[in-house]
Amino acid sequence: MFTRALALSALLLLGGCAGMHPFSSEEAPPPTNPDFAGAMARFNAQFPNEKASRYEDLSISYNNQHKLDERGQCHERSKFPVVIVLTLDANGKVLSSTTDVMNAKAECFRQAYASVQLPAPPFAPYLKPIRLR
């Protein structure tokens, strides 16, 4: 009886460890989002622009300093990276977002960034891509 309980405890412990890594090395790549190419084209059309280039550095620093990508623990939902393009208003508030792929991780990031306030961009609407591991 004791041996059976010990074996059951070991199985539960292993099950808990497996749950700590929600994706396997055999995870299939997520489907692409057909709307993403248009969002990136609109971002690229903002350049060359010195103010936009400076804003890119400022917004990346702000994102990293405030660890905005850590909201909702989205990184743990897939091993594949996500690129999100945020559409910002004149005050830096996120109006909408588009991701390069469609999966639970991408949806998590869209929700996590939905209420984000970044520094005011040089013009609006401003498209801001962020590559998330």
N, C-alpha and C positions, 0 to 999 in steps of 0.2 A: 504494500500500500504506500509506504513512504517513497519507494523508488518510482512508482507511478506518479505521485505528486511532484517529485523532483523533475521527472521528465516533462510533465505538463508545464511546470514553471519555466523550464528551459525553452520550451516551444513558445510560450507567451513572451519571454524575453526576446527571442529571435524575431518574433512577429513585430514587437515594438521597435526593434532596430531597423527592420525592413521599412517600417512606416516613417522613419526619419529621412529616408531617401525616396521621395515620392515618384521619381522617374527612373527608369532603367536605362542601361546603355543601349538597349534595343528600341528605344522610343523612336517612332516614325516622325519625320519632319512635319510640322504643321502646314496646312494649306495656306497659300498666299492670298492676300487681300487684293482684289482687282482695283480697288480705289486708291491704293497706296502710290502707284506710279504718278497719278495726277497730283497728289499732295506733294510729292517730292519735286515734281516739275514746278509747282507754284513756289516752293521754297527756293529752288535754284534760280527762278526768275527774279528773286529779290537781290541778286548779285550781278555784277560787282557793285558794292555799295559799302563805303568805309564805315558808316554808322552801323549797318547790319553786321559787318565783320566784328566790330568792337562789341556789339550786343551778344554775339555768339559766345565770345570769351566770358563776358559778364554772366550770362545766363547759365553757362556750364558750371562756372565757379559757384554760383548761387545754388544750383541743383545739388552739387556735391557737398557744399557746406551744410545745407539743410537736410541732406540725405533723403530727398523726396522719393527716390526710387525704392526706399526701404518700407514705405507705407504698404500695408496689406500683405507683406511677405510674398510678393508676387514671384520673386526670383526662384522660389522653391517649386513652382508649378510645372516647370519644363526645363530641360537642359539646353534648349535652343534659345538664342538671344531674340530680342524683340526690338524693332525700331518703331518708335512712336513719333508722330508728327503732331505737335500741339498747335492749334490756331488760337492766337492770343488777341485780346482786344487792346485798346490804347493804354489801359492801365496794367496790362500784363496778366489779366485774368484769363484762364483757359475757357474758350468758348466751345471747342470741340476737339476731337482727336481722331487720328487714323493710325492704325498699326500695319506693319508689313505682312503680318500673318494673322490667322484667325484660330485662336485656341484659348484655353482658360487663362494662361499666363498673360496673353495680350489683353483679354477682357479685364483682368485684374489691374493691369497697368492703366487702362483707359479709365477705370473707376477711381484708381488711386490719384491720378492726375486731374480728374474732373473738377476738383475744388481747389486746385493749386493757384497761388498768386505768385507770379514771377515779377522781377523788376519790369517797369514799363519799357516796352520796346521802342525803337526809333520811329516806327510808323505802324499803322494797324489797317487791316488785320496783318499780323505777323505770323509766319509759319516757322515753328521751331522743332527740328528733329532731335531726338535723343536716342542713342543706342544703349540698350539695357541688356546686360549679360544674361 
